[in-house]
Amino acid sequence: MTTAEVATAVDAKLARFRVVSLAEGVSFLLLLCVGMPLKYGAHMPAATMVFGSIHGLLFLAYLALAYDQKQAQSWDGKRFATVLIASVLPTGPFWLHKSLKK
């Protein structure tokens, strides 16, 4: 593989991680702002089951791709910890998406 091909593969992995990061962030906000009010306000627990399942799958994908990025980008422990912390904050993935763009 040439250096250009390696760089392209790394860029593609980063782009995939950024997309999953945004999707995970949106699913978390939908769970908090739509699913939870429907569950407790309208007594519709199915909403949290649906949003929670989607968010759970995206969260697992986020973690797997974050680890993959740690390897591909040679992130140090501090950077990786920041990425993991961003995943549990309601707007963390949006901040992360923007910071990874730089």
N, C-alpha and C positions, 0 to 999 in steps of 0.2 A: 504494500500500500504506500502511496506517495503521501507526502506531508499534506498536500491539498485535500486528498481523500480523507485523511484522518481528521483534519480540521472541519470538513463538511459533515462527517459523521458526528463529531462532537457538537457542532452547531445544531444538527437535527435532533440530537438527544436533548439539548437545552431547550429547543423550541417545544418539544413534546412535554418536557417538564413544566414549562411556563403555561402551556394550555391546561394541563392537569391541575396546576396550582390555581388558576383562575376558576376552573370548574369546581374544585374543592371549596374554594372561598364562597362561591355563589351558593353551592349546596348547603354550606354551613349557615349562611345568612337565611336561606329559605327555611331551613330547619328551625332556626331561632325565631324568625319573624313571621313565619306562616304556620309551620307545623305545630309549634308549641302553643300559640294562641288558639289554634283550632282544637287542639287536644284539651286544653284547660278552659277555654272560653266557650266553645261550641260543643264540647264533649264528643269530639271526633278523634279518637286515638289512632285511627287508621292513617291520618295525615303524618304523624310522627313516624309511623312504621314505614311509610313510603319514603318520606324525605330522609329519615334516619338510615334506611338501607342504602339509598343512593349515596348519601354522604359517607357512609362507612366504606363502601367500595372505592369511592374516590379518595378517601383518606388513606386507605391501604396502597392504592396506586401512587399517591403522593409520596408516601414513605419509601416505597420501592424505588421510585424514580429519583428521589432525593439521595438515596444511598448510591444509586448509579451515577448521579452527578458528582457526588463526593469523590468517587473513583476517577471519573473522566476529567474533572476539573482540578483534581488534587486539592480539594478544599481542606483547610486545617480544621481542627476540632471546634474552634470558635465559630467559624463560618457555618459549619454543619449544625452546631447547636442553635445558631440563629435561625436557620432554615426550619429546624424542628420546632422551635418555639413559635415561629410565625404560623405554623400549621394549626396551633390550638388557640390563636387569637382570632376573633371574628373578622377583622380586616387585615390580618397578617399576610395572607396570600396575595392580596392586592399590592401591598407595599413590596413584598418580595418580587412579584412579577415586574414591577417598575425597576427595582434595584438590579435585577438580573439582566435587564435590557441594556444597562450601561456596559 
